[in-house]
Amino acid sequence: MSIVNTVSAMTAAAQARPAVEQVWSWLDTVPDPEIPVISVVDLGIVRDVAWVDDACVVTITPTYSGCPAMTMIRAGIETALGARGVHNVLVQTRLAPAWTTDWMTARGKASLTGYGIAPPAQQVIDISGISRKAGRGPAALVVACPHCGSRHTRLVSQFGSTACKALYRCGDCKEPFDYFKAH
């Protein structure tokens, strides 16, 4: 095969594959297995999408290094892309920098509220991107109730339905609710 034919074949293959932006939109349909109303994109787990040769490489960062949902998230990504004709998918895990709730989108936080989970009430990373803000511990937080919007809430337990959530109770509507802890 001549160089011209090789270049033409490579160009045709590159044109046949979906654009990276299209892949991102497909990944936005993959729900988090623990909180199905939020996508893995809105949760901030998907860090990068790129084409390397003929493989679609999706880089993900778990919400924490021992997250049991990562196997399901990986399968969800492969299934979503496979259903759209992208069969050569490589899902890579990147642990650094560590995931932070700061990576959640505004739409994702709104989805949590609509589901009855209070989204993170604080930013975790300072402007330099390397340290936690001081004086922002759980006791100092004012967490709005996702049911009625009241800010008259109190921490009941540092651990809610999962380790990444705390249990709060609203003083006005009296409903308990999970708060997605900032980290």
Summary of the structure (lengths in Angstrom):
residues: 183
radius of gyration: 20.1
end to end distance: 54.2
largest distance: 75.4
contacts: 514
relative contact order: 0.12
helix: 28%
strand: 22%
